[in-house]
Amino acid sequence: MDHFKTHAGYITILGRPNVGKSTLLNYILGKKVSITARKTQTTRHKILGIKTTGDYQAIYVDTPGIHNRSDSKLNRYMNNAALSALSDVDVVIFMVVGTIWQEEDEFVLKMLQKTKSPVILAINKVDLVAQKNLLLSYIQKISQKYKFTAIIPLSAKDGSNIASLEETAQKLLPENPFFFAASQHTDRDDKFLAAEIIREKLIRFLGQELPYAVSVLIDRMELKKEIMFVTATIYVERRGQKIIIIGKDGEVLKKIGTLARHDMENLFARKVFLKLWVKVKANWTNDEKLLQQFGYGS
C-alpha cells in the first residue's frame, strides 16, 4: 500500500436552502467562488473550493440546498446534485441555522443515513442567538438525532469558530497525493464564474420581483490587450420578466451589468468589457435540452 506524506480529500457541505453553505465556503477560501444571496436556491451546481495548506489539501464541495420539492426538472437536478455529493467523500459538514430545526433539516438528516463518512454538524449564525443557554440545550437535543463526529457552533459571516471547523475536518482527511495544483482554488472555469456573478446580481437586485427561473449563458469571453471582453445572454421564461430585467430605458440592465463587471474585474484582476442581452425561453426549467445547454446535466 502506498503511503503519502500529504493528506487530501473531499469535504461535502450539505444542508437545506439558505443556511449559509456558500458563505462558509467563500470565507474558508478567502475569495469568492460561490455566489450568495438571501433568496433560497441561489446555488444550483456543485462547486469545488480547494484550499491547500502545508501538507493538507481540503476540497470543499458546495452543494445546492436540499429541499423536499420536485415540481420541476431543475429542482430535481439540484437535489440530485446535492445528494450525489455524498458519494465517495471523506467528510460531510451538515449545516443548520441557530436553534431553528426545520422539516427540511430532518429531510437532509435522513439522507445522511446513507453515508459512511464522518459527519460534522455545523450550527451557523450562532451570533444571532441571544440566549446561549438555549443554544446549549439545542445542541444537547440535536446530538441525540445522529452520531456526529463533532458539533461546532459558528458564524460563516464573521468567521467565528471556522478555524475550529477547518481543523476538525482536516484531521479526518486520508493520506493522499494532492488532487489539484496547490495554487488552484476551484474546479470551475472563468466562463462559469462570470455567468454566476451575473446571476447573483440579478437575484440580489431583483430578488423580490424576479422568480429564480433565470439563467445566464456566456456567449463570448475573449482576452484582447489585457482587457476581458464578455458577452452574456440572460434567459427568462416570460416576456414580463424580460421587461423587469431591462427596466425603463434599460436602466436596470445597465445597473446589473455595472455591478457584475466590478466583481469580474476583482476576480480576474483585469479590466472587463461586459455586454448583456436578455432572451425569453419559455419553460426552460422543464426542458431537458435547455437544461443541458445551461450546464445542468440530465
C-alpha positions as CSV (number, residue, x, y, z in Angstrom):
1,M,0.0,0.0,0.0
2,D,1.3,3.4,-1.0
3,H,1.9,5.9,1.8
4,F,2.0,9.7,1.2
5,K,3.3,12.5,3.3
6,T,0.4,14.6,2.2
7,H,-3.3,14.4,3.1
8,A,-6.1,15.3,0.7
9,G,-9.8,14.6,0.5
10,Y,-13.3,15.8,-0.3
11,I,-15.5,17.6,2.3
12,T,-19.1,18.0,1.2
13,I,-21.1,20.9,2.7
14,L,-24.7,19.9,2.9
15,G,-27.9,21.4,4.2
16,R,-31.3,22.8,3.4
17,P,-31.5,26.0,1.3
18,N,-30.2,29.3,2.7
19,V,-28.2,28.0,5.7
20,G,-25.0,29.7,4.6
21,K,-23.1,27.0,2.8
22,S,-21.7,29.3,0.1
23,T,-20.9,32.0,2.6
24,L,-18.9,29.4,4.6
25,L,-17.0,28.2,1.5
26,N,-16.1,31.7,0.5
27,Y,-14.8,32.6,4.0
28,I,-12.7,29.4,4.1
29,L,-11.1,30.2,0.8
30,G,-10.7,33.9,1.4
31,K,-12.2,34.6,-2.0
32,K,-15.5,34.4,-3.8
33,V,-16.0,31.2,-5.8
34,S,-19.7,30.6,-4.9
35,I,-22.4,33.2,-5.2
36,T,-24.5,34.2,-2.3
37,A,-27.9,35.9,-1.8
38,R,-30.8,35.8,0.7
39,K,-33.0,34.1,-1.8
40,T,-33.3,30.4,-1.4
41,Q,-31.8,28.0,-4.0
42,T,-29.2,30.6,-5.2
43,T,-26.6,27.8,-5.5
44,R,-27.6,25.4,-8.3
45,H,-24.5,23.4,-9.0
46,K,-21.9,21.5,-7.1
47,I,-18.8,23.8,-6.9
48,L,-15.4,22.7,-5.6
49,G,-13.5,25.1,-3.4
50,I,-9.8,23.9,-3.0
51,K,-7.7,25.0,0.0
52,T,-4.1,23.8,0.2
53,T,-2.3,24.5,3.5
54,G,1.1,22.8,4.1
55,D,0.7,19.1,3.7
56,Y,-3.1,19.2,3.6
57,Q,-5.4,19.8,0.6
58,A,-9.1,20.2,1.6
59,I,-11.5,20.0,-1.3
60,Y,-14.8,21.5,-0.2
61,V,-17.9,20.7,-2.2
62,D,-20.6,23.4,-2.1
63,T,-24.0,22.0,-3.0
64,P,-27.5,23.3,-3.8
65,G,-29.8,23.4,-0.8
66,I,-31.6,20.1,-0.4
67,H,-35.4,20.6,-0.4
68,N,-38.4,18.3,-0.5
69,R,-39.8,19.8,-3.7
70,S,-39.7,18.1,-7.1
71,D,-42.0,20.3,-9.2
72,S,-39.6,20.9,-12.0
73,K,-36.7,19.2,-13.7
74,L,-34.4,22.0,-12.4
75,N,-35.5,21.3,-8.8
76,R,-34.9,17.6,-9.2
77,Y,-31.5,18.3,-10.8
78,M,-30.4,20.5,-7.8
79,N,-31.5,17.8,-5.3
80,N,-29.6,15.1,-7.3
81,A,-26.5,17.3,-7.5
82,A,-26.5,17.8,-3.7
83,L,-27.2,14.2,-2.8
84,S,-24.7,12.8,-5.3
85,A,-22.0,14.8,-3.3
86,L,-22.5,12.2,-0.5
87,S,-20.8,9.5,-2.7
88,D,-17.1,8.9,-2.3
89,V,-16.4,11.8,0.1
90,D,-14.2,11.7,3.1
91,V,-16.1,14.2,5.4
92,V,-19.6,15.7,5.5
93,I,-20.3,19.1,7.0
94,F,-24.1,19.2,7.7
95,M,-25.1,22.9,8.2
96,V,-28.1,24.1,10.1
97,V,-29.1,27.5,11.4
98,G,-29.1,28.7,15.1
99,T,-31.7,26.9,17.2
100,I,-34.2,26.5,14.4
101,W,-34.8,22.9,13.3
102,Q,-37.0,22.7,10.2
103,E,-38.7,19.9,8.3
104,E,-36.1,20.2,5.5
105,D,-33.3,19.7,8.1
106,E,-34.9,16.4,9.1
107,F,-35.1,15.5,5.4
108,V,-31.4,16.1,5.0
109,L,-30.7,14.1,8.1
110,K,-32.5,11.1,6.7
111,M,-30.3,11.4,3.6
112,L,-27.2,11.3,5.8
113,Q,-28.2,7.8,7.0
114,K,-26.8,6.6,3.6
115,T,-23.3,7.8,4.2
116,K,-20.5,6.0,6.0
117,S,-18.3,9.2,6.1
118,P,-17.9,11.1,9.4
119,V,-20.4,13.9,9.7
120,I,-19.6,17.2,11.4
121,L,-22.7,19.3,12.4
122,A,-22.0,23.0,11.8
123,I,-24.5,25.2,13.6
124,N,-24.4,28.5,11.7
125,K,-25.5,32.1,12.7
126,V,-24.9,31.5,16.4
127,D,-24.0,35.2,16.7
128,L,-27.8,35.8,16.3
129,V,-28.7,33.6,19.2
130,A,-29.1,36.0,22.2
131,Q,-29.6,33.4,24.9
132,K,-26.6,31.0,24.9
133,N,-28.4,28.6,27.3
134,L,-30.9,27.9,24.5
135,L,-28.0,27.0,22.2
136,L,-26.6,24.6,24.7
137,S,-29.9,22.8,25.2
138,Y,-30.4,22.7,21.5
139,I,-27.0,21.1,21.0
140,Q,-27.8,18.5,23.6
141,K,-31.1,17.8,21.9
142,I,-29.8,17.6,18.3
143,S,-26.8,15.4,19.3
144,Q,-29.3,12.6,20.1
145,K,-30.6,12.6,16.5
146,Y,-27.3,11.3,14.9
147,K,-23.8,10.2,15.9
148,F,-22.0,13.3,14.8
149,T,-18.2,13.3,14.8
150,A,-18.3,16.8,16.1
151,I,-20.8,19.6,16.7
152,I,-19.4,23.1,16.0
153,P,-21.3,26.4,16.5
154,L,-20.0,29.1,14.2
155,S,-20.7,32.2,12.2
156,A,-20.0,31.9,8.5
157,K,-20.5,35.7,8.1
158,D,-17.9,36.9,10.7
159,G,-15.7,33.8,10.8
160,S,-16.3,32.8,14.4
161,N,-15.1,29.3,15.1
162,I,-14.5,28.5,11.4
163,A,-10.8,27.7,12.1
164,S,-12.0,25.0,14.5
165,L,-14.3,23.6,11.8
166,E,-11.4,23.5,9.3
167,E,-9.0,21.9,11.8
168,T,-11.6,19.2,12.7
169,A,-12.3,18.4,9.0
170,Q,-8.6,18.4,8.1
171,K,-7.8,15.8,10.7
172,L,-10.2,13.4,9.1
173,L,-8.6,13.6,5.6
174,P,-6.8,10.4,4.5
175,E,-3.2,10.2,3.3
176,N,-3.3,11.0,-0.4
177,P,-1.3,12.9,-3.0
178,F,-2.8,16.3,-3.8
179,F,-5.6,16.1,-6.4
180,F,-5.2,19.7,-7.6
181,A,-2.3,22.2,-8.0
182,A,-1.6,24.0,-4.7
183,S,-2.4,27.3,-6.4
184,Q,-5.9,26.2,-7.7
185,H,-8.9,27.5,-5.7
186,T,-11.8,25.9,-7.7
187,D,-12.6,23.4,-10.4
188,R,-14.8,25.9,-12.3
189,D,-13.6,27.8,-15.4
190,D,-13.8,31.6,-15.9
191,K,-17.0,31.3,-18.0
192,F,-18.9,29.6,-15.3
193,L,-17.7,32.1,-12.6
194,A,-18.6,35.0,-14.9
195,A,-22.1,33.6,-15.5
196,E,-22.7,33.0,-11.8
197,I,-21.6,36.6,-10.9
198,I,-24.2,38.0,-13.3
199,R,-26.9,35.6,-11.9
200,E,-26.0,36.7,-8.4
201,K,-26.6,40.4,-9.3
202,L,-29.9,39.5,-10.9
203,I,-31.0,37.7,-7.7
204,R,-29.8,40.4,-5.4
205,F,-31.1,43.4,-7.4
206,L,-34.4,41.8,-8.5
207,G,-34.9,39.1,-5.8
208,Q,-38.5,40.2,-4.9
209,E,-39.7,40.8,-8.5
210,L,-38.0,38.0,-10.3
211,P,-38.5,34.3,-9.7
212,Y,-35.4,32.1,-9.6
213,A,-36.2,30.8,-13.1
214,V,-33.4,32.9,-14.6
215,S,-30.2,31.5,-16.2
216,V,-27.1,33.1,-17.7
217,L,-25.0,31.8,-20.7
218,I,-21.7,33.3,-21.6
219,D,-21.6,33.7,-25.4
220,R,-18.2,35.1,-25.7
221,M,-15.2,35.5,-23.5
222,E,-12.0,36.8,-25.1
223,L,-8.8,38.5,-23.8
224,K,-7.5,41.3,-26.0
225,K,-4.7,43.6,-25.0
226,E,-5.2,42.8,-21.3
227,I,-9.0,43.6,-21.5
228,M,-11.5,40.7,-20.9
229,F,-14.4,41.1,-23.4
230,V,-17.5,39.2,-22.2
231,T,-20.9,38.9,-23.9
232,A,-23.6,37.1,-22.0
233,T,-27.3,36.3,-22.5
234,I,-29.8,36.2,-19.6
235,Y,-32.6,33.7,-20.2
236,V,-36.0,34.1,-18.6
237,E,-39.3,32.2,-19.0
238,R,-41.7,35.1,-19.8
239,R,-41.7,38.4,-21.6
240,G,-42.8,40.2,-18.4
241,Q,-39.6,39.0,-16.7
242,K,-37.5,40.4,-19.6
243,I,-39.2,43.8,-19.2
244,I,-38.3,43.8,-15.5
245,I,-34.7,42.9,-16.1
246,I,-34.2,45.6,-18.8
247,G,-36.1,48.3,-16.9
248,K,-37.1,51.7,-18.1
249,D,-34.7,52.9,-20.7
250,G,-32.5,49.9,-20.0
251,E,-31.5,51.3,-16.5
252,V,-31.9,48.1,-14.6
253,L,-29.9,46.0,-17.0
254,K,-27.2,48.7,-17.0
255,K,-27.0,48.7,-13.2
256,I,-26.8,44.9,-13.1
257,G,-24.0,45.0,-15.8
258,T,-22.0,47.6,-13.8
259,L,-22.2,45.5,-10.6
260,A,-21.3,42.3,-12.4
261,R,-18.4,44.0,-14.2
262,H,-16.9,45.3,-11.0
263,D,-17.0,41.8,-9.4
264,M,-15.4,40.3,-12.6
265,E,-12.6,42.8,-12.5
266,N,-11.9,41.9,-8.9
267,L,-12.0,38.2,-9.7
268,F,-10.0,38.3,-12.9
269,A,-7.7,41.1,-11.8
270,R,-8.1,43.0,-15.2
271,K,-10.4,45.4,-16.9
272,V,-13.6,43.9,-18.2
273,F,-15.9,45.0,-21.0
274,L,-19.3,43.4,-20.4
275,K,-22.3,43.3,-22.8
276,L,-25.6,41.8,-21.7
277,W,-28.6,40.5,-23.7
278,V,-32.0,39.2,-22.4
279,K,-33.9,36.5,-24.2
280,V,-37.2,34.6,-23.4
281,K,-37.1,30.7,-23.4
282,A,-40.4,29.5,-22.2
283,N,-40.5,26.7,-19.6
284,W,-36.7,26.2,-19.7
285,T,-36.7,24.8,-16.2
286,N,-38.5,21.7,-17.5
287,D,-36.7,21.5,-20.9
288,E,-34.0,18.8,-20.8
289,K,-32.1,20.1,-23.8
290,L,-32.1,23.7,-22.5
291,L,-31.0,22.5,-19.0
292,Q,-28.1,20.7,-20.6
293,Q,-27.2,23.8,-22.6
294,F,-27.2,25.8,-19.4
295,G,-24.9,23.3,-17.8
296,Y,-27.3,21.4,-15.6
297,G,-26.8,18.0,-17.0
298,S,-29.5,15.3,-17.0
